[in-house]
Amino acid sequence: MKQTVDLQALLKKAKLLQTYAYAPYSLFRVSAIVTLKNGNHITGVNVENAAYSAGICAERNALAQVFAQGYQKNDVSYLFLITDSKIIGSPCGVCRQFMIETMPSEAIIYISNKNDNNDIKSIISIVVKDLLPMAFKPNALKGN
């Protein structure tokens, strides 16, 4: 059964969620909402740190919570991402690699920019498997 995606509701929720981001250095707030096949939402925001590498992006924050709450990769339906960019802000390379391993390859990622006009027509979508061509995958660890 295919889920209907209410992009307007997700946009509204993601914008509110952005206000919870901890971004005192970049002032670049990002939020992510993972929607599970059962309809539940799991959220994440970016959390920065003065030791830059110790921070975490919103996408990884939300996806890590999927597993922390007892769900698995195949429970994920899609992810909605919003950034403070005036243009569409693409996930970083680390997040792309993380998504490849923690989301189904056919799952959709919806991406919105700052979107001051709440225009769902400006939201783009991409399939997880298209995020990172030639991604490093678990079977590479087995010497194949």
C-alpha positions as CSV (number, residue, x, y, z in Angstrom):
1,M,0.0,0.0,0.0
2,K,1.5,3.3,-1.1
3,Q,1.3,6.2,1.4
4,T,0.0,9.5,0.4
5,V,2.5,12.2,1.2
6,D,1.2,15.5,2.7
7,L,4.1,17.7,1.7
8,Q,2.3,20.8,3.1
9,A,2.0,19.3,6.6
10,L,5.5,18.0,6.5
11,L,6.8,21.4,5.5
12,K,5.0,23.0,8.4
13,K,6.3,20.5,10.9
14,A,9.8,20.6,9.5
15,K,9.9,24.4,9.8
16,L,8.9,24.2,13.4
17,L,11.4,21.5,14.0
18,Q,14.2,23.7,12.6
19,T,13.8,26.1,15.5
20,Y,15.1,23.3,17.7
21,A,18.4,23.0,15.8
22,Y,21.5,23.8,17.8
23,A,23.5,25.8,15.2
24,P,25.4,28.6,17.1
25,Y,28.4,28.5,14.8
26,S,27.0,28.3,11.3
27,L,23.5,29.6,12.1
28,F,22.4,27.1,9.4
29,R,19.4,25.2,10.8
30,V,18.4,21.9,9.3
31,S,15.6,19.4,10.2
32,A,14.7,16.0,9.0
33,I,11.5,13.9,9.4
34,V,11.6,10.2,8.7
35,T,8.2,8.7,8.0
36,L,7.9,5.1,8.7
37,K,5.6,2.7,6.9
38,N,3.3,2.6,9.9
39,G,2.8,6.4,9.6
40,N,4.9,7.3,12.6
41,H,7.4,10.2,12.3
42,I,10.9,10.3,13.8
43,T,12.6,13.6,13.8
44,G,16.1,15.1,13.9
45,V,17.9,18.4,13.8
46,N,21.5,19.4,13.2
47,V,23.5,19.7,16.4
48,E,26.8,21.6,16.1
49,N,29.8,21.5,18.3
50,A,32.8,23.7,18.7
51,A,34.9,20.6,17.8
52,Y,33.2,20.6,14.3
53,S,33.5,16.9,13.7
54,A,31.6,16.1,16.9
55,G,28.4,17.6,15.4
56,I,25.7,15.7,13.7
57,C,23.5,16.5,10.7
58,A,19.7,16.3,11.0
59,E,19.4,13.4,8.6
60,R,21.8,11.2,10.6
61,N,20.2,12.3,13.8
62,A,16.7,11.3,12.7
63,L,17.8,8.0,11.0
64,A,19.9,7.0,14.1
65,Q,16.7,7.4,16.1
66,V,14.9,5.0,13.8
67,F,17.2,2.2,15.1
68,A,17.3,3.5,18.6
69,Q,13.5,3.2,18.8
70,G,13.6,-0.4,17.6
71,Y,12.7,0.1,13.9
72,Q,14.7,-1.3,11.0
73,K,15.8,0.0,7.6
74,N,12.8,-1.6,5.9
75,D,10.4,0.3,8.2
76,V,11.4,3.6,6.6
77,S,9.1,5.0,4.0
78,Y,10.6,8.4,3.2
79,L,12.5,11.3,4.6
80,F,11.7,15.0,4.4
81,L,14.6,17.5,4.7
82,I,14.6,21.3,5.0
83,T,17.5,23.7,5.3
84,D,17.9,27.4,5.8
85,S,19.3,27.7,2.2
86,K,17.7,30.0,-0.3
87,I,18.4,27.3,-2.8
88,I,17.9,23.5,-2.3
89,G,20.4,22.3,0.2
90,S,21.6,18.8,-0.7
91,P,22.6,16.3,2.0
92,C,26.4,16.2,2.6
93,G,28.4,13.2,1.5
94,V,28.5,11.6,5.0
95,C,24.7,11.8,5.2
96,R,24.4,10.3,1.7
97,Q,26.5,7.4,2.7
98,F,24.5,7.0,5.9
99,M,21.2,7.1,4.0
100,I,22.4,4.5,1.5
101,E,22.9,2.0,4.4
102,T,20.0,3.0,6.7
103,M,17.1,3.5,4.2
104,P,15.6,1.2,1.5
105,S,17.2,1.9,-1.8
106,E,13.8,2.9,-3.4
107,A,12.8,5.3,-0.5
108,I,12.2,8.9,-1.5
109,I,13.9,11.9,0.0
110,Y,12.0,15.2,-0.3
111,I,14.1,18.3,0.0
112,S,13.0,21.8,0.7
113,N,14.9,25.1,0.9
114,K,14.0,27.9,3.3
115,N,10.7,28.1,1.5
116,D,9.4,31.4,2.9
117,N,6.3,31.1,0.6
118,N,5.4,27.5,1.8
119,D,5.4,26.4,-1.9
120,I,5.3,22.7,-2.2
121,K,6.0,23.0,-5.9
122,S,9.6,24.0,-5.0
123,I,10.2,20.8,-3.0
124,I,12.3,18.3,-5.0
125,S,12.6,14.5,-4.5
126,I,15.3,12.0,-5.1
127,V,15.4,8.2,-4.7
128,V,18.0,7.0,-2.1
129,K,19.9,4.8,-4.6
130,D,20.5,7.9,-6.8
131,L,22.1,9.9,-4.0
132,L,25.6,8.4,-4.2
133,P,26.6,6.6,-7.3
134,M,29.2,3.9,-6.6
135,A,28.4,4.1,-2.8
136,F,30.5,2.0,-0.5
137,K,28.3,-0.8,0.6
138,P,28.6,-3.6,3.2
139,N,29.4,-6.3,0.7
140,A,32.7,-4.4,-0.1
141,L,33.8,-5.3,3.5
142,K,33.7,-9.0,2.7
143,G,36.5,-8.9,0.1
144,N,34.2,-9.3,-2.9
